[in-house]
Amino acid sequence: MRRVFALISVTIWLVALVGARAEASCTCWCVDGELQPLCSSAMEIAPICPPRICPIVAPSIAPIRPPTIPPLGTSSCRQAQVCDFSGNCQWQQVCQ
């Protein structure tokens, strides 16, 4: 349940930050220095991200999270630094 709330919170934050329409569910973000699509649902088709250079992320230690079961449609989750193209980064749980 906590994971669902976190995913919803991240999605709302991403939509507010990017200024995208509320219907958009997949967006390209820099994750640990690599550009990749982040989707709000595992059922969405991930877009092909255009080539772009991600900002350099200062080294830091990921926050400790208790083990949880990945959401439906995903096989694993991990902590990753997710950055916008201005270099604003934060630790988030990313599931694949």
TORGU-669412 format. One record per residue: residue in three letters; x, y, z of N, C-alpha, C, O in turn. Coordinates in steps of 0.2 Angstrom, whole numbers, padded with zeros to 4 digits, always signed. Layout:
<atoms>
ALAXYZXYZXYZXYZ
...
</atoms>
This chain:
<atoms>
MET+0004-0006+0000+0000+0000+0000+0004+0006+0000+0003+0011-0003
ARG+0010+0006+0004+0014+0012+0004+0017+0013-0003+0018+0019-0005
ARG+0019+0008-0006+0022+0008-0013+0017+0012-0018+0019+0016-0022
VAL+0011+0010-0018+0006+0013-0022+0005+0020-0020+0005+0024-0025
PHE+0005+0022-0014+0005+0029-0012+0011+0033-0015+0010+0038-0017
ALA+0017+0030-0014+0023+0033-0016+0023+0034-0024+0025+0039-0026
LEU+0020+0029-0027+0020+0029-0035+0015+0035-0037+0017+0038-0041
ILE+0010+0035-0033+0005+0040-0035+0008+0047-0033+0007+0052-0037
SER+0011+0048-0028+0014+0054-0026+0020+0056-0031+0020+0062-0033
VAL+0024+0051-0033+0029+0053-0038+0026+0055-0045+0028+0060-0048
THR+0020+0052-0047+0017+0053-0053+0014+0061-0053+0015+0064-0057
ILE+0011+0062-0047+0008+0069-0046+0014+0074-0046+0013+0079-0049
TRP+0019+0073-0043+0025+0077-0043+0028+0078-0050+0029+0084-0052
LEU+0029+0073-0053+0031+0073-0060+0027+0077-0065+0029+0081-0069
VAL+0021+0076-0064+0016+0080-0069+0016+0087-0067+0016+0092-0071
ALA+0016+0089-0060+0017+0096-0058+0023+0099-0060+0023+0105-0063
LEU+0029+0095-0060+0035+0098-0062+0036+0099-0069+0038+0105-0071
VAL+0034+0095-0073+0035+0095-0080+0029+0100-0083+0030+0102-0089
GLY+0024+0100-0080+0018+0104-0083+0015+0100-0088+0011+0103-0093
ALA+0015+0093-0088+0012+0089-0093+0005+0089-0092+0003+0090-0086
ARG+0001+0086-0097-0006+0085-0096-0007+0079-0091-0002+0075-0090
ALA-0013+0079-0088-0014+0074-0083-0014+0067-0086-0014+0062-0082
GLU-0016+0067-0092-0017+0060-0095-0010+0057-0097-0010+0051-0097
ALA-0005+0061-0097+0002+0058-0098+0004+0053-0093+0004+0055-0087
SER+0006+0047-0094+0007+0042-0089+0015+0040-0090+0017+0037-0085
CYS+0018+0041-0095+0025+0039-0096+0029+0046-0098+0027+0049-0103
THR+0035+0047-0095+0039+0052-0096+0046+0050-0096+0048+0046-0092
CYS+0050+0053-0100+0058+0052-0100+0061+0056-0095+0060+0062-0094
TRP+0065+0052-0090+0068+0056-0085+0075+0053-0084+0077+0047-0087
CYS+0080+0056-0081+0087+0054-0080+0086+0050-0074+0085+0052-0068
VAL+0088+0043-0074+0088+0039-0068+0095+0036-0068+0098+0033-0072
ASP+0099+0038-0062+0106+0036-0061+0110+0038-0067+0114+0034-0069
GLY+0109+0043-0070+0113+0046-0075+0111+0043-0082+0115+0045-0087
GLU+0106+0039-0083+0104+0037-0089+0097+0039-0091+0093+0039-0086
LEU+0095+0041-0097+0089+0043-0099+0084+0037-0100+0086+0032-0104
GLN+0079+0036-0096+0074+0031-0097+0067+0033-0096+0066+0038-0092
PRO+0062+0029-0099+0055+0031-0097+0053+0029-0090+0055+0023-0088
LEU+0049+0033-0087+0046+0031-0081+0038+0032-0082+0036+0037-0084
CYS+0035+0026-0080+0028+0026-0081+0024+0025-0075+0027+0022-0070
SER+0018+0028-0074+0014+0028-0068+0011+0021-0068+0008+0019-0062
SER+0010+0017-0073+0007+0010-0073+0012+0005-0077+0014+0007-0082
ALA+0012-0001-0074+0016-0006-0078+0012-0008-0084+0015-0011-0089
MET+0006-0006-0085+0002-0008-0091+0003-0003-0097+0001-0004-0103
GLU+0006+0003-0096+0008+0008-0101+0013+0006-0105+0018+0002-0103
ILE+0013+0008-0112+0019+0007-0116+0024+0012-0115+0022+0018-0116
ALA+0030+0010-0114+0035+0015-0113+0037+0018-0119+0038+0015-0124
PRO+0038+0025-0119+0040+0028-0126+0048+0027-0127+0051+0026-0122
ILE+0050+0029-0133+0057+0029-0134+0059+0036-0133+0057+0041-0135
CYS+0064+0036-0128+0067+0042-0126+0072+0045-0131+0076+0041-0133
PRO+0071+0052-0133+0076+0055-0137+0083+0055-0134+0084+0055-0128
PRO+0088+0055-0138+0095+0055-0135+0096+0062-0132+0094+0067-0134
ARG+0099+0062-0126+0099+0068-0122+0105+0067-0116+0106+0061-0114
ILE+0108+0072-0114+0114+0071-0109+0110+0072-0103+0107+0078-0102
CYS+0111+0068-0098+0109+0069-0091+0114+0073-0087+0120+0072-0088
PRO+0111+0076-0082+0116+0080-0078+0120+0075-0073+0118+0070-0072
ILE+0126+0077-0071+0130+0073-0067+0127+0074-0060+0126+0079-0058
VAL+0126+0068-0057+0123+0068-0050+0129+0067-0045+0133+0063-0046
ALA+0128+0071-0040+0133+0071-0034+0132+0064-0031+0126+0062-0030
PRO+0138+0061-0029+0137+0054-0025+0133+0055-0019+0134+0060-0015
SER+0129+0050-0017+0125+0050-0011+0123+0043-0009+0123+0039-0014
ILE+0121+0042-0003+0119+0035-0001+0111+0035-0002+0108+0039+0001
ALA+0109+0030-0005+0102+0029-0005+0098+0028+0002+0102+0025+0006
PRO+0092+0030+0003+0089+0029+0009+0087+0022+0010+0086+0018+0005
ILE+0087+0020+0016+0086+0013+0018+0078+0012+0017+0074+0015+0021
ARG+0076+0007+0013+0068+0006+0013+0067-0001+0015+0071-0006+0013
PRO+0062-0003+0018+0060-0010+0020+0059-0014+0014+0056-0011+0009
PRO+0060-0020+0013+0058-0024+0007+0051-0024+0007+0047-0025+0011
THR+0049-0024+0000+0042-0024-0001+0041-0028-0008+0045-0030-0011
ILE+0034-0030-0009+0033-0034-0015+0032-0029-0021+0028-0024-0020
PRO+0035-0031-0026+0034-0026-0032+0027-0026-0035+0023-0031-0034
PRO+0025-0020-0037+0018-0019-0040+0017-0024-0046+0021-0027-0049
LEU+0010-0026-0047+0008-0030-0052+0011-0028-0059+0011-0022-0060
GLY+0014-0032-0063+0017-0030-0069+0024-0029-0069+0027-0027-0074
THR+0027-0029-0063+0034-0027-0062+0038-0033-0059+0034-0037-0056
SER+0044-0034-0060+0048-0040-0057+0052-0038-0051+0054-0042-0047
SER+0055-0031-0052+0059-0029-0046+0059-0021-0045+0057-0018-0050
CYS+0061-0019-0040+0061-0012-0038+0068-0010-0035+0071-0015-0032
ARG+0070-0004-0036+0076-0002-0033+0076+0005-0031+0072+0009-0034
GLN+0081+0008-0027+0081+0015-0026+0086+0018-0031+0091+0015-0033
ALA+0084+0023-0034+0088+0027-0040+0087+0034-0039+0082+0037-0036
GLN+0092+0038-0041+0092+0045-0041+0088+0047-0048+0091+0046-0053
VAL+0083+0050-0047+0079+0053-0053+0080+0060-0053+0079+0064-0048
CYS+0082+0063-0059+0084+0070-0060+0080+0073-0066+0078+0069-0071
ASP+0078+0079-0065+0075+0082-0071+0081+0085-0075+0087+0084-0073
PHE+0080+0089-0080+0085+0091-0085+0088+0097-0082+0093+0100-0085
SER+0086+0100-0076+0089+0106-0073+0094+0103-0068+0098+0108-0065
GLY+0094+0097-0067+0099+0094-0062+0096+0093-0055+0100+0092-0050
ASN+0090+0094-0054+0086+0093-0048+0085+0086-0047+0081+0083-0051
CYS+0088+0083-0042+0088+0075-0041+0085+0074-0034+0086+0077-0030
GLN+0082+0068-0034+0080+0065-0028+0079+0058-0028+0079+0055-0034
TRP+0080+0054-0023+0080+0047-0022+0072+0045-0023+0068+0047-0020
GLN+0071+0040-0027+0064+0037-0028+0065+0030-0029+0070+0027-0032
GLN+0059+0026-0028+0059+0019-0029+0057+0018-0037+0052+0021-0039
VAL+0061+0015-0041+0060+0013-0048+0059+0006-0049+0063+0002-0047
CYS+0053+0004-0052+0051-0003-0053+0051-0005-0060+0050-0001-0064
GLN+0054-0011-0062+0054-0013-0069+0051-0020-0069+0051-0022-0075
</atoms>
